[in-house]
Amino acid sequence: MNIPLGKVRRYIEEHVLFSVRFDGVQKIPAQLVASGEPLPSLRGTILVLIDAGFTADSAVEWLYRVEDSIGRRPIELLLEGRKSEVRRVAQSLAF
């Protein structure tokens, strides 16, 4: 990703991207970036999860865990362009 560090930090603050801590270092999963830009469906999906009561960390965990109702990891569906299905499931999880 050829984006200035300040812009990456802003993307993370605005939920356009997220980072995960791995071996003490903050990293952005490569599959969240396509053609040097953040995955367009990610921000809205994370916001739906946060509105449903998830923390940012638990939202990220949910995206990478197999969701029983769809039988796959939600991130896989987002990468296939199926954001509506993912967001529908996310909304149903509100607590």
N, C-alpha and C positions, 0 to 999 in steps of 0.2 A: 504494500500500500504506500503510495508516494504522496502522503498527505502530511503537512506540518504537524508537529506534536501538539501544538496549541489547539488546532482544529480537531484532532483526535480526542483530546480531553473534553472539548466542547460537545462532540458527538456523544461521548459517554455520559456527560451530565444531562444531555437532552434525550437520552435513551435512544439515540439513533444507532449506537453501537454499545456493546458491553465488553468488559474485560473480566478475565478470571485470573485468580492468583495460582501460579504453578511454580513450585520450588521457590517461593518467595518473590516471584517476578510477575507483575501484571502483564497479561497477554490477551490479545484479541484472537479468537478462533478464526482461522483462515477462511472457513466456509461462509463467514459472515460478510465477506468482501468479494465482489464480483467486478471485474474490469476496473479495479482501483477505487470502487465506490461501495459504500455500505449497502447491504441487502435492503431494498426498499420496504419490504413488508415487516421488517423487524421492529421498528419504532412503534408502530400502531399496535402490534401484538404485545410488546412489553407493556405498553400503557394500559391495554385491556387487562392484562394480568395484575398490574399494580392497582388498577381500579377495583379488581375483584378481591383485593386484600393481600396479594402476594408482596413480599419484599422484592427488591431488585435481585437479590441472590436467589431467592426461592423461585422467581420467574425464570431465571437462567437454568436452574436445575430442572424445572418442569419441561423446558424446551428440549432438553437432552435426555429425558427419561421416557421410556415407552409409555404412552398414554393408553390405558386399557380400552377406552371408547373408540379409538381409531386404530389400535393395534400397531402403532409405530411411534417413533419419536416425532414430536411436533416440528422440530427444526427440519426434518426431512421433507415434510409437506410444504413448509415455507419455501424451501429450495426448489420445489416442483411448481411453485406458483399457486398453491392452494391455501392462501391466507384466510379466506372466508371460513373454511372448515375449521382451521386451527382456532380462529377467534371465536367461533360459535362454541367450541368445546371450552375454551378459556372462560367465556362469560358464564357458562353453566357451573363453573367451579367457585363462584363468588361465595365468600363466607362472611 
